């Protein structure tokens, strides 16, 4: 066994002390403390309790997510005194699952993925903060086809959603389409799931889909960065507002740490030059506290749209 | 007398065969929305031209290349570790399931059923299950590959053993040898070449299968490829594709080298192992160990109580499939679409594969004859016809699907085309080998008797090679039905899209229905393919 894997085992043991049953706890703690003590003599490195494991739903390319997170990660390290480890993933459901199986401590979730996480953790996952703009979020319907001018024109066309469990790229647009009397499975010629918001734009720009829908914030970012030609791909409808993204912690995280994390987010101020980069990358004017009840509307919409059973 | 000789004796039955096939296949072509015109639609051509234009120049920034190198290693490691696991699983299963060396053919329903179950569920579904236990990472991918490929290797090993001449085995058994010993001495030496070649071929396939694993975050080149293709980033896609092609060519060369080594007459020395065999014996465990180490796989994670609980929970959810008639109708429609995609894709591939194989088959004996080292320059022009099939099959179906979706729009036809392109490469190679291995005597006799043009091939070579060609095609169809299910993930419709959506939404009851449908479909295809093989053979 190499030194690294030994250390990992030891750390895992130390960490599992907090969660396993009293009987096995005694045994594994003795074992792992022995290991950990022995190892910490040779390496002055962090123990498991000092690592904050963070991830985010892959609503944009994973490389982009990592770039966006880097300065925020450093800031959280400074604020909590813990090592922050960001794991990029390529599947929405795996973030929810990892939070539920306590393989993640903190995750950036969409409104609907939060509801999924809440249901899978028997209501223990706690949303702590959200961006000010997440309280009145919208989705943009886009097309490159001159013949499409309103939602009604989508009949018989190929349409791209983002990921199936995306709030702004799937659930809420589907809900509002339904209210406009459109059933995607019946009325569209083909329904595709691009997987991510930026991919939806690529689908529509390339003509792979006649129209698509995405998160307003990512759309604005792509337009500002000139990644999309607004003369070619245009917005032809916008949804009403709803609650979206938040930062969620698993329910059994140390309350003191939860408080520290919440305060760290709320302290972020775009006028502070040290925070400016973080806020710009997160596309946040300000972080505000959030609570579970904010997402009841999403849960109802998910039931109505058949995404929750 | 002359009148009889001039008439094609097989013409009538062949005509009827083609007509029957057309009648049976027509609805499937309809369901797959085959519309060849879409390929030449001006708007579509422009779109795909633009994307392919982006391939040049390939992405070469140092960060991307570092990422690419790491991902390549990871892919190799996932494939190697997965195949090692598959091998360990396949050997006992093949032994139990195969009828070779038995007094009377037994059906061994348990091991055969297990093989069908392992192969019937696409590796992606296994991967999703293992992500629940191990969390994100390559472990899920390795185990998923191990199980699915274990099923495939087990089945094919068993069939290869069954297809051998029965005489040596029977002689050994009658002389009192036990079944394992009879297989070891009466079957393995005869089958070693084919078994080895098939295992190396599966390893190549495992590398491609890691693309599918990329979807569930199992890392490797697949994850990079998924991103690049979704974002239609031509430069990155070109670099990744080039890496893939090189990997496939290297694996191909390795497999050819191994087969040539197996062909050599034994060296005149007392000890059975020469330098080459020794090197291989050392390199293999080293490569497997290095793979497990690189991926940091901890198999002990499988054995914890927590893991057992989450498997139990997951299995319990899946034991209650949703049988609502409305949902069943949607699943049935999806299954029909998936079936159509697989049939149309395989048929198109069989036609294209035969066209690819013909120029190769003529040269194959020449290539093999000149396979002495140091003669590369002479062999290069002979190898050229095999480059196209190699390129076709080195591009995974999922990547082809992204391209064909640009070419003909999202939908089942894009899926069928993607399957056809990849499978044509595979069949092109397999057909060429089968044709080259066909004894030339029949065709030669016809030629000497004065038959000209394509006749010696059509009436001499083809009938002899046909059972093998049909077997390969049907076997690819069995694989394609599984791939057709997965192609739904990139917008080709069918069962795959249903499964992807329902799993994303944690609708396990609905996902379970889809998986059951996939299993039933692959079972039906296996049965149908076996029956067809018997009927045609």
Boltz contact constraints between the chains, C-beta under 6 A:
constraints:
  - contact:
      token1: [A, 61]
      token2: [B, 227]
      max_distance: 6.0
  - contact:
      token1: [A, 89]
      token2: [B, 136]
      max_distance: 6.0
  - contact:
      token1: [A, 89]
      token2: [B, 217]
      max_distance: 6.0
  - contact:
      token1: [A, 90]
      token2: [B, 217]
      max_distance: 6.0
  - contact:
      token1: [A, 90]
      token2: [B, 223]
      max_distance: 6.0
  - contact:
      token1: [A, 91]
      token2: [B, 216]
      max_distance: 6.0
  - contact:
      token1: [A, 91]
      token2: [B, 217]
      max_distance: 6.0
  - contact:
      token1: [A, 93]
      token2: [B, 504]
      max_distance: 6.0
  - contact:
      token1: [A, 94]
      token2: [B, 131]
      max_distance: 6.0
  - contact:
      token1: [A, 94]
      token2: [B, 136]
      max_distance: 6.0
  - contact:
      token1: [A, 94]
      token2: [B, 217]
      max_distance: 6.0
  - contact:
      token1: [A, 98]
      token2: [B, 135]
      max_distance: 6.0
  - contact:
      token1: [A, 103]
      token2: [B, 135]
      max_distance: 6.0
  - contact:
      token1: [A, 158]
      token2: [B, 410]
      max_distance: 6.0
  - contact:
      token1: [A, 164]
      token2: [B, 501]
      max_distance: 6.0
  - contact:
      token1: [A, 164]
      token2: [B, 504]
      max_distance: 6.0
  - contact:
      token1: [A, 165]
      token2: [B, 504]
      max_distance: 6.0
  - contact:
      token1: [A, 165]
      token2: [B, 505]
      max_distance: 6.0
  - contact:
      token1: [A, 190]
      token2: [B, 410]
      max_distance: 6.0
  - contact:
      token1: [A, 190]
      token2: [B, 411]
      max_distance: 6.0
  - contact:
      token1: [A, 192]
      token2: [B, 410]
      max_distance: 6.0
  - contact:
      token1: [A, 192]
      token2: [B, 491]
      max_distance: 6.0
  - contact:
      token1: [A, 195]
      token2: [B, 230]
      max_distance: 6.0
  - contact:
      token1: [A, 199]
      token2: [B, 230]
      max_distance: 6.0
  - contact:
      token1: [A, 199]
      token2: [B, 231]
      max_distance: 6.0
  - contact:
      token1: [A, 202]
      token2: [B, 231]
      max_distance: 6.0
  - contact:
      token1: [A, 202]
      token2: [B, 232]
      max_distance: 6.0
  - contact:
      token1: [A, 206]
      token2: [B, 47]
      max_distance: 6.0
  - contact:
      token1: [A, 206]
      token2: [B, 232]
      max_distance: 6.0
  - contact:
      token1: [A, 207]
      token2: [B, 47]
      max_distance: 6.0
  - contact:
      token1: [A, 208]
      token2: [B, 405]
      max_distance: 6.0
  - contact:
      token1: [A, 208]
      token2: [B, 406]
      max_distance: 6.0
  - contact:
      token1: [A, 307]
      token2: [B, 505]
      max_distance: 6.0
